[in-house]
Amino acid sequence: MPAEDGAQLGEAYGLGPCTRILKARRSSWPDTAVVLLVWLGVSTLVLAPIVASGISLGPYTATAKVTADVVAGCLLLLVALLAWRAWPNRRDQMFWYPCGAAQLIDGEPEPRIARWEDVDTVTVVFRSDGEGATYLARCSLRDRRGNVLAADTAYGRDVPYDFAAEAARSLAPRLVPPLIGAYDAGEPLIFGDTAIGQNGITLTDGDTGEITAVGWPEIRRIDIYEEGKGRERGGEQPASLIGIDVGRRRALSIGLSGRPNGIFIPHLIKHAAGQANRPVRLINSCGTRGDELGQAGSRQWLGMASVNIRAVNPLRRALLGSGQLPVELRAALAAEKALVLEEGLTGTVTFRNYRAPHEQANLRKDAVSGAIAVTSQRFVVWAGRYKHIDVPHYHPLRAGIEVTAERSDRVCFAYNPGAANPALSGRVEVRLRTAQASRVAELLDRLAEA
């Protein structure tokens, strides 16, 4: 029994009473093979009986009819055998304790054990769901002896978040103070391709080897993107990206996914930026907070800009998308000092006399989730899982885009897709519901005339 296993492991390894038991079922086949199998199975189940029936009822010899039935039966049997082999047959278990964690991997004779006092590396991995939304897919621990324990979404959607939060609570008091102490002593701290020191931040491009060094006086603001995946629980969420606004329309970023101990870099950044008197803003994808930290660490609501990042309910998200901007685009817009940032909005996209190489529609209306972003340089409209508009205010294409507050809670963006792509024609109207409809329309009109 899992409860007995957890209690026995906790007692045997001195981890304390078991506080949580998790189970994961896994297939030994890769995801792509499972997808191909599903496609093959559906095709066979649909086509094999039709072909066999057609041959049996047609003007064919008895031998041909028997052969067709045998082939169809063999194909169905093969699909059933492959489905049985690909069905999740590996059962892993994970147990959490006050002093650490244990993991039983199906096929491994010994349990994996990690005590918090021995763990020296935490790695979080973020992935995109294909709709521009980022989520925490995996959190792994590594101790001094090389033991690795990992919690991924196979245990549950929220498990990696909970595991990362538990790791942060247990390890930050031990691992963060030495980082801050080394920084205060003047030592540059290196995290892979990123170095953080009292002179500033240095980034190295892994492909070209190009080195970019930015001094603290050059930095206007730092944005830390916490990925809460729409969870209602409070508290600090793991950060996936750090955006650095260095002015002159330049934006740098530090990706934290897959970076050993990257989960602790935001702690160091907040400390270093506070000493350099640089503002740090926390942006949570749940829309629960958008805070700005001053030198003393006090929080103030962002009154200069409208930041509204709300979650979409799971059913609408599955059907229409998350309505959130990709992390990289969001970071670039934040570095440009977003005046308006609205995500998770509901609305529609209307196509009138629309013509594309593989698509035509005289009149079609699609329900969507979308986002609006306005900076001092450009504005972006995202809807239906892709970007409709991304135009600088001074660009000639801006004159052909109509922005209208049709109601107090609905703004319409109308444009001709052929203006930017000659292969397209017609008219596209993106309507999104927001309480700031009038403000968005007036702001865009004013920026276009400036």
Residue pairs with C-beta under 8 A, 6 or more apart in sequence:
2 21
2 23
2 93
2 95
3 18
3 21
5 93
5 95
5 104
6 18
6 21
6 95
6 102
7 17
7 18
9 15
9 18
9 95
9 102
9 111
9 113
10 16
10 17
10 18
10 95
10 97
10 102
13 100
13 102
13 113
13 115
14 99
15 97
15 98
15 99
15 100
15 101
15 102
15 113
15 115
16 97
16 98
16 99
17 97
17 98
18 95
18 96
18 97
19 96
19 97
19 98
20 95
20 96
21 93
21 94
21 95
22 93
22 94
22 95
22 96
22 151
22 155
22 156
22 159
23 91
23 92
23 93
23 94
23 155
24 91
24 92
24 93
24 94
24 152
24 154
24 155
25 88
25 89
25 90
25 91
25 154
26 88
26 90
26 91
26 92
26 106
26 154
27 34
27 86
27 87
27 88
27 89
27 90
28 86
28 89
28 90
29 37
29 85
29 86
33 86
34 86
37 79
37 82
37 83
37 86
40 79
40 82
41 79
41 82
41 83
44 75
44 76
44 79
45 76
45 79
48 72
48 75
48 76
49 72
51 68
51 72
52 68
52 69
52 71
52 72
55 64
55 65
55 68
56 65
56 68
56 69
60 68
90 106
90 107
91 106
92 103
92 104
92 105
92 106
92 154
93 103
93 104
94 101
94 102
94 103
94 104
94 149
94 151
94 155
95 101
95 102
95 103
95 104
96 163
96 166
99 115
99 116
99 117
100 113
100 114
100 115
100 116
100 117
100 118
100 119
101 113
101 114
101 141
101 149
101 163
102 111
102 112
102 113
102 114
102 149
103 111
103 112
103 149
103 150
104 111
104 112
105 112
112 147
112 148
112 149
113 147
114 141
114 142
114 143
114 147
114 149
115 143
116 170
116 171
117 174
118 143
118 144
118 145
119 141
119 142
119 143
119 167
119 170
119 171
120 142
120 143
120 144
120 175
121 141
121 142
121 260
121 261
122 139
122 140
122 141
122 142
122 164
122 167
122 168
122 171
122 260
122 261
122 263
122 264
123 139
123 140
123 142
123 258
123 259
123 260
123 261
123 262
123 263
124 136
124 138
124 139
124 160
124 164
124 238
124 240
124 256
124 257
124 258
124 262
124 263
125 136
125 137
125 138
125 139
125 140
125 257
125 258
126 134
126 135
126 136
126 137
126 227
126 240
126 256
126 257
127 134
127 135
127 137
127 257
128 134
128 135
128 326
128 327
129 135
129 322
130 385
131 317
131 321
131 322
131 324
131 385
132 321
132 322
132 324
132 325
132 326
132 329
132 382
132 385
133 229
133 285
133 317
133 322
133 324
134 227
134 240
134 285
134 326
134 327
135 157
135 227
135 229
136 160
136 161
136 164
136 227
136 229
136 238
136 240
137 152
137 153
137 160
138 150
138 151
138 152
138 153
138 160
139 150
139 151
139 152
139 160
139 161
139 163
139 164
139 167
139 238
140 148
140 149
140 150
140 151
141 148
141 149
141 150
141 167
142 148
142 260
151 159
151 160
151 162
151 163
152 159
152 160
153 159
153 160
157 229
158 229
158 231
161 228
161 229
161 231
161 237
161 238
164 238
164 263
165 235
165 236
165 237
165 238
167 263
168 236
168 238
168 263
168 264
171 264
172 264
172 267
175 261
175 264
176 264
176 267
176 268
179 189
179 264
179 267
179 268
180 267
180 268
180 271
182 189
183 189
183 196
183 197
183 198
183 268
183 271
183 272
186 197
186 198
187 197
188 195
188 196
188 197
188 199
188 202
189 195
189 196
189 197
189 268
191 259
191 260
191 261
191 262
191 265
192 259
192 260
193 203
193 204
193 205
193 206
194 201
194 202
194 203
194 204
194 254
194 265
195 201
195 202
196 202
196 265
196 268
196 269
196 272
198 216
198 272
198 275
199 213
199 215
199 216
200 213
200 214
200 215
200 216
200 218
200 219
201 213
201 214
201 219
201 244
201 252
201 254
202 211
202 212
202 213
202 214
203 211
203 212
203 213
203 214
203 252
203 254
204 210
204 211
204 212
205 211
205 212
212 252
214 244
214 246
214 252
216 272
216 273
216 276
216 278
217 276
218 246
218 247
219 244
219 245
219 246
219 273
219 276
219 278
220 245
220 246
220 247
220 278
220 279
221 245
221 278
221 279
221 280
221 281
221 335
221 337
222 242
222 243
222 244
222 245
222 269
222 273
222 278
222 279
222 280
222 281
223 242
223 243
223 244
223 245
223 280
223 281
223 282
223 283
223 331
223 334
223 335
224 239
224 241
224 242
224 243
224 266
224 269
224 270
224 280
224 281
224 282
224 283
225 239
225 240
225 241
225 242
225 243
225 283
225 285
225 327
225 330
225 331
226 236
226 237
226 238
226 239
226 240
226 282
226 283
226 284
226 285
227 237
227 238
227 239
227 240
227 284
227 285
228 237
228 284
228 285
228 286
228 288
229 285
229 286
230 285
230 286
230 311
230 312
231 237
231 286
232 286
234 288
237 284
237 286
238 256
238 263
239 256
239 263
239 265
239 266
240 255
240 256
240 257
240 327
241 253
241 254
241 255
241 256
241 327
241 328
241 331
242 253
242 254
242 256
242 265
242 266
242 269
243 251
243 252
243 253
243 331
243 332
243 334
243 335
244 251
244 252
244 253
244 254
244 335
245 251
245 334
245 335
245 336
245 337
246 252
246 335
249 336
249 377
250 335
251 331
251 332
251 334
251 335
251 336
252 335
253 328
253 331
254 265
256 262
256 263
256 265
256 266
259 265
269 280
270 280
270 293
270 297
273 279
273 280
273 293
274 280
274 293
274 294
274 295
274 296
274 297
275 295
277 295
279 292
279 293
279 294
280 292
280 293
281 290
281 291
281 292
281 293
281 302
281 334
282 289
282 290
282 291
282 292
282 293
283 290
283 307
283 309
283 330
283 334
284 290
284 309
285 309
285 311
285 324
286 309
286 311
287 308
287 309
287 310
287 311
287 343
287 344
290 301
290 302
290 307
290 309
291 299
291 300
291 301
291 302
292 299
292 300
292 302
293 299
294 300
305 337
305 338
305 339
305 340
305 341
306 339
306 340
306 341
306 342
306 436
306 439
307 338
307 341
308 341
308 342
308 343
308 434
309 324
309 341
309 343
309 344
310 343
310 344
310 345
311 344
312 320
312 321
312 322
312 323
312 344
312 369
316 346
316 369
317 369
319 367
320 367
320 368
320 369
320 384
321 368
321 369
321 384
321 385
322 344
322 369
323 343
323 344
323 345
323 346
323 368
323 369
323 370
323 371
323 382
323 383
324 330
324 343
324 344
324 371
325 333
325 343
325 371
325 373
325 380
325 382
329 380
329 387
330 341
330 373
333 341
333 373
333 375
333 380
334 341
336 375
336 376
336 377
336 378
337 375
337 376
338 373
338 374
338 375
339 374
339 375
339 376
339 443
340 372
340 373
340 374
340 436
340 439
340 440
340 443
341 371
341 372
341 373
341 374
342 371
342 372
342 373
342 432
342 434
342 436
342 440
343 371
344 369
344 371
345 369
345 370
345 371
345 372
345 432
345 433
345 434
346 367
346 368
346 369
346 370
346 432
346 433
347 367
347 368
347 369
347 370
347 383
347 410
347 430
347 431
347 432
347 433
348 365
348 366
348 367
348 368
348 430
348 431
349 365
349 366
349 368
349 383
349 384
349 388
349 428
349 429
349 430
349 431
350 363
350 364
350 365
350 366
350 428
350 429
350 431
351 361
351 363
351 364
351 365
351 366
351 426
351 427
351 428
352 362
352 363
352 426
352 427
352 428
352 429
353 361
353 362
353 363
353 425
353 426
353 427
354 360
354 361
354 362
354 364
354 417
354 424
354 425
354 426
354 427
354 428
355 424
355 425
355 426
356 417
356 423
356 424
357 423
361 426
366 384
368 383
368 384
368 385
368 430
369 383
370 381
370 382
370 383
370 384
370 430
370 432
371 380
371 381
371 382
371 383
372 379
372 380
372 381
372 382
372 411
372 432
372 434
372 440
373 379
373 380
373 382
374 380
374 440
374 443
374 444
374 447
376 447
377 392
377 393
378 390
378 391
378 392
378 393
379 389
379 390
379 391
379 393
379 444
379 447
380 387
380 389
380 390
381 387
381 388
381 389
381 390
381 413
381 430
381 432
382 388
383 430
383 432
388 413
388 415
388 428
388 430
389 401
389 413
389 415
389 430
391 397
391 398
391 401
392 398
393 444
393 447
393 448
393 450
397 419
397 420
398 448
399 448
400 415
400 416
400 419
401 413
401 414
401 415
402 412
402 413
402 414
402 415
403 411
403 412
403 413
403 440
403 441
403 444
403 445
404 411
404 412
404 414
404 441
405 411
405 412
405 437
405 438
405 440
405 441
405 442
406 412
406 431
406 437
407 437
408 435
408 437
408 438
409 433
409 434
409 435
409 437
410 431
410 432
410 433
410 434
410 437
411 431
411 432
411 434
411 437
411 440
411 441
412 429
412 430
412 431
413 429
413 430
413 431
413 432
414 427
414 428
414 429
414 430
415 427
415 428
416 425
416 426
416 427
416 428
417 424
417 425
417 426
417 428
418 424
418 425
418 426
434 440
